[in-house]
Amino acid sequence: MRNFALKLGPRMSTTTEEIKSKTACFHCGENCNDETINVDDKHFCCQGCKTVYQIINRNDLCSYYNFEKAPGINQKQTIRPGKFDFLDDKKIIQQLIHFKDQSQEHITFYLPQMHCSSCIWILEHLNKINPGIIRSQVNFIKKEVTIIYNFNQTSLKKIAETLALIGYEPHISLNDSNGNKIKKTDTSHIVKLGIAGFCFGNIMMLSFPEYFSFGKMEDSLKQWFNYLNLALSLPVFFYSASEFFISGYKGLRQKFLNIDAPIALAILITFSRSVYEILFQVGSGYLDSMSGIVFFMLIGRYFQNRTYQNISFDRDFKSYFPLGVVVIESDSSEKQVSVVDLKPGDRIKIHHEEIIPADAILFLGKATIDYSFVTGESLPVEKSIGEIVYAGGKQISGAIELEVIKEVSQSYLTQLWNNDTFKENGDDTKKSFIHQISQYFSYTLFLIAFFSATYWAFNDQSKMWNAVTSVLIVACPCALLLSSTFTNGNMIRILNKYQFFVKNASVIERIAEIDTIVFDKTGTITEQTQSEISFNGPTLSDSQNQLIRSLASQSSHPLSRSVLSCLPFYKIFNVKQYNEIKGYGTSGLIDNHDVKMGSYLYITGKQNASLVYGSEIYVSIDNEFLGYFAIKNNYRSNLSKIVDLLKKRFSLQILSGDNSTEELYLKTVFGIDTKMNFNQKPEDKLNAIKALQQKGSKVLMIGDGLNDAGALKQSDVGIAINDNTNTFSPACDVVMSGQRFHMLNELFLYCRKHKQIIYSSFIISIIYNFAGLCFAVQGDLKPVIAAILMPVSSISIILLTTGMSAWHEMKLKYKT
Amino acid sequence: MSALFIMIGASLLIAIGFLIAFIWSVKSNQYEDDYTPSVRMLFDNTTIQKKENEIKT
């Protein structure tokens, strides 16, 4: 679930204002080619949009059109009737709803089409269209609508149909069936933060009188304040700071000294010494410093972990697969079945534009299957009856019937998820260099404490404990934790601005260490839309077009297929003397004309080195040269520029599931020495990454499809790229928008600044620590000094990290 | 000075009241969605909208 255009309102209205022409569709804003579809003086681009308008109008919901201009969703693609029939199944309903009583059911739908404030408005007034709906509430960031409905008056299926009718077709995938209970976000973090902040403020306030009265305060009042402080510090110590103790203890049990352990020690010592001082009335303790530091550290953690909740980083095939499928019974009646219940031998019906859920044999119908997303093949594959069709492909030529041969979980595609790579759940936070530094820091600290203890042991024993505890209090590595959490938080926030969404902070650190970048081809370095083809030369007559189409229809070569797709309506003649020379072209005698199609060399007999292979198809009829079809390669713009920049710092590679027709072209962009592998199965990709890592490379993989899922998971950093805001992306560390592809190099360089920022803020904190230590080793750390040092050092670290992240962002800004 | 004892205690009690209110607001998921309510509050009631339409036409 992602939404690259979180801010709506102003952005939406500027784009729609550009389409001020008379013929813009009143509903969706697209240009109307046909001006005959009118109602109430309003033009519509298609019948679908008109119908939606009429429904909205009939129900007095026309305010929909007042919040935004043309807010609707284009209705040119109609939804098949009966698509939501599976929502009548009791078992499926049970899996989807998250609450039920005698009359009500609660359901949450994901609506990827949601995009503006009008959407929110109409979706919250659904009960006007379907009175069975009691209440509906939108969460815009998550693009979800929660609907409470009376199941005696309406049904889940009817609600889904209502939504689809007004253009918000709910996205229901197999993933939703695994107990779609509302995932409660963990709020304990915010509560801990709130309590720490509250106690810190009050303790600070109650400590001030003592700091500024210079000993002139009444003893009874002083005691009263101290006891209040002690009471206020209890929730901080036992509740807010608990995560430091737990994490430190967990680390120690695994024989790993993480940064939380010395922090927990410092908190513990500060607290016990303060309790001792207050109870025995020898001083007022350091409770204000303690709660202050806990508060600041919790803010840092919160800031760092506040990643975008609307982006999901760990999806698997389940969110891509449909939930219900039509099974044809032996008496040829149709029944809706949940995909997980499919058994080998079941006959299923797949409609146009639907995804095949399990490996199956084609039984009936004409199958043209688009595997681009699961295998990376750029062109659809035709299958004839009796052939095996693999799960994950999308049928694009009408309805077909299939016989299932394997269960969903056993299919060729889903087996990838059984690979060990998906079972490891490595704790990436452990590897962070922060823990390394904190270890050195802690050891140095223990040494200092030890030396000051031995010194005082011989000189003034009464000061010994005082000195040791003061050293540990003043010099806890909390400044280091603050520098890292605030730097991480800032960088994540800034990267998000450039539509580069990282899963967590450790990803930034890992990106900084990358030396090899592996690209997928289809959808990654090419745009995710289909390639365009156009004819260059004098306009062809209809009969010439017929001849060319006839010849192209004979070959299964991808280029011929592209030509075929651009001349769709012409009749196909018989081809005699058909001849195809691999790598050159095809020829044939059609209707007594000698038609030839192929490379420049093949048609003209002359070499032309300046031409790029595979992007132009030359045509001649009766040896008369007519012109050429140019395939506008759909590589991302400025690809070669980006590659040149990246090549300076990284070694590049291509792993493609597609065939090698474009290898020559890619070599001209990436250079001869770039390793390229084609026809790679998902497992091959995973193993290729593994092999690179065994050679010691730090690999970053950029891909988009399900076939990259294994490689993305195996690589040190997996980036899923995607052009469309509501398409699926596989499990990965980073989700980035295709529109920012040109900034890759800058984004990587920015991540490399991460360490530098942390180090510099850490140096600042060491200076403060040193000042504090000077007092501490003398056994003379006054609470007021600790109370000044703590917030001053924390705030200067926060300012420094924020300033430096913003400063380095300049380069990113310049690039956009 | 004894007034100070009571005043400080009372002020703390009030502050704790606000802390409890804060915790309640967090627990009841008021921070779950911080965007949609900001848009929702700008919507007029449907009835008002209808009148406006009548005036326009």
Interface residues (C-beta under 8 A of the other chain):
Chain A: L6 L8 D60 L61 C62 S63 N66 F67 S117 I120 W121 E124 H125 K128 Q137 V138 N139 F140 I141 K142 T185 T187 I190 V191 G194 I195 F198 N202 L206 E218 L221 W224 F225 L228
Chain B: M1 L4 F5 I8 L12 A15 L19 F22 I23 V26 K27 N29 Y31 E32 D33 D34 Y35 T36 V39 R40 L42 F43 D44 T46 Q49 K50 N53
